[in-house]
């Protein structure tokens, strides 16, 4: 079989074209024929040549190897990966260690992780959408109409969707150094935007905390109670709840001061559940949530969101040069933790504790990668960015293993 390379092609072309007009024509035809043959048998550039009789590794083995490579590189002690499509879990596996110190604890498939900012979409954005379906709130309403207690300057033109897309003009300043509990939450009500509404994207936990307050005011229920009654219990997400949790072998440590505590300082020191962080869950529970989202708000006979509201939440609301964002959801194709094999319509979110959830409505698949990247200590800088990219690589390996 011909091993066709660019250098060989060049030599053949010179030989074919160097002996007069008639020979040139005959040689050129021969050259073109060999080009076609060579293109058919040569491996694509950058592809590894695989022997025809090489065994094809099963999906589980391919996913396991991808995760183990990241663990061996020291990016995190352990991980749980779940891949599924409507009505079927394709893969669910646990790897490495859930805990390193003070003693080693193996990761379990049903380990419970602090989700950090994945709270923003699984709880807060979904809860807001339910309130929209019930006529209590609206995606376009001014934020002061939804939360009259707001007293910042220059907020008159800020709509709810600006909070959810992080284009409100609020920065990501933290409040827990100035106060805690209700006093801290009251300080947030006096925030003023730093930039003109819609002029720039600035990821801000304040945006989602305010959305959570709006849900509480409209529903007249605490955020955790509303989410439990309207999202988690109907979907059978029995291991999903706002923290803190009682320590147990199933709870995975993070960068929090103690096992079962919330890692995010503002969410932990607020003294009650808020909309930016603090949710704990398992891969299986998140899989049920993802199936509901692939079902456009429905899982079996359970309807969490109307099809219309679901569509508005998962539709890109921003135009370039701003990054693509849905209502709370990340749709940026350049997000470092986003698997590259997803379609452009995919939406997801990351968590500072090491979590990634991605849902692809076009390909009808979801991929969940949960890690304990901040245990035994908090990580930042380039190492943190590489941990994010590692989750994208694991997601790609899992999708590729099942032909996506």
C-alpha positions, 0 to 999 in steps of 0.5 A, a space after each residue: 500500500 502506498 504511504 503517500 507523503 507531501 515530500 513523495 508528492 513533490 518528487 513525483 510532480 517534478 518527475 512527471 513534469 520535467 520531460 517535454 510537453 507530451 510527456 508532461 501531459 502523460 506525467 501530469 495525468 499519472 501524478 493526478 491519479 497517484 494523488 487520488 490514490 494517496 488521498 484515499 490511503 493516507 492518514 489525515 494529518 495529525 491522526 495516529 495510524 492504527 493497525 487494522 486489527 487493533 482492538 477497539 477499547 470499550 467506552 468505559 475503558 476509554 473514559 476511565 483512561 481519560 480521567 486517570 490521566 488527569 488524576 495522575 497529572 495531579 490536577 485533582 484527587 478524584 472525580 465522578 463522571 456521568 454521561 446520559 441521554 433521554 431515558 438512559 444513563 450511558 456511563 457513570 463511574 467514580 475514580 480516585 479519592 474523595 478525601 486525601 486528609 486527614 485520612 484517605 477515602 475512596 470516591 463513590 459513584 454516589 458521593 455528594 459534592 458542593 456544587 458552588 456556582 452550578 447552584 446558579 442554574 440548577 436552583 436559582 435560574 430554574 426557580 426564577 423560571 417557575 415564578 415566570 410560569 406562575 405570573 409572579 415574575 418576568 424576564 424583562 421586568 425592571 429589577 426594582 419592580 421585582 425587588 423594591 428594597 433595592 436602593 442603589 443609584 443608577 439601577 432604573 434601566 437594569 432588567 432582570 435578564 441583565 442580572 442573569 446574563 451578568 451585564 447589569 453593570 454590577 461588579 463582583 465585589 464581595 461583601 462578607 468582609 464588611 458584614 455577615 448574615 442579614 446585615 451582609 444581605 442588606 448591604 447588597 441591596 444598596 449596590 450601584 452599577 459600575 458600568 452602563 447596563 449592557 455595556 460589558 460582561 462581568 461575572 458577578 455573584 451579586 446578580 444571582 443573589 439578587 435573583 434568589 431574593 426576587 424568587 423569595 419575595 415573589 413566592 413568599 418562601 425561602 429559596 431552599 424550601 421553594 427549590 426543594 418543593 418545586 424542583 428537587 422533590 418532583 424530579 426525585 433529586 433526593 440527595 440535593 439540598 442547600 448546605 451546610 450538610 452533616 459530615 458523612 463518608 459520602 460528602 466530598 471535601 472542598 476548600 471549605 473550612 470543614 467537611 459539609 460546609 459551603 466553600 463560597 464565603 458569601 454563601 456560607 456567611 449569609 446564614 441562610 441559602 442564597 442564589 449564587 452557591 451553596 447547593 450540594 448534589 450527586 451526579 445521579 441527581 444532576 443527571 435527572 435534572 439534565 434529563 428534565 432540561 433535555 425534555 424542555 422542562 419535563 421529565 416523564 409526567 413531571 413538568 418543572 418548566 413550561 416549554 416556552 420558559 425553558 426555551 427562553 432560559 436556554 437561548 443566547 441573550 447576548 450579541 458579540 462581542 459579549 460572550 454567549 449567555 442564556 438566563 444564567 446558563 453559560 453558552 460560550 464556546 470558548 469556555 475552558 471547561 466546555 467539551 469541544 464536541 458539543 454543538 453550538 446550542 449546548 449550555 452549561 455551567 461550572 463550579 469553583 469547587 471543580 464541577 461542570 455540567 453541560 447539556 446539548 439539546 441538538 445531540 440530546 446528550 448531557 455530560 457531568 464531570 465532578 471533581 474535588 480540585 480544591 482539596 486538600 487546599 484551594 487552588 488558583 492561577 494557571 493550575 486552576 485554569 488547567 483543572 477547568 480544561 481537564 474537565 473539558 477534556 474528560 467530557 470530550 473523551 466521554 462524548 467521543 467514546 459514545 460516538 458524539 
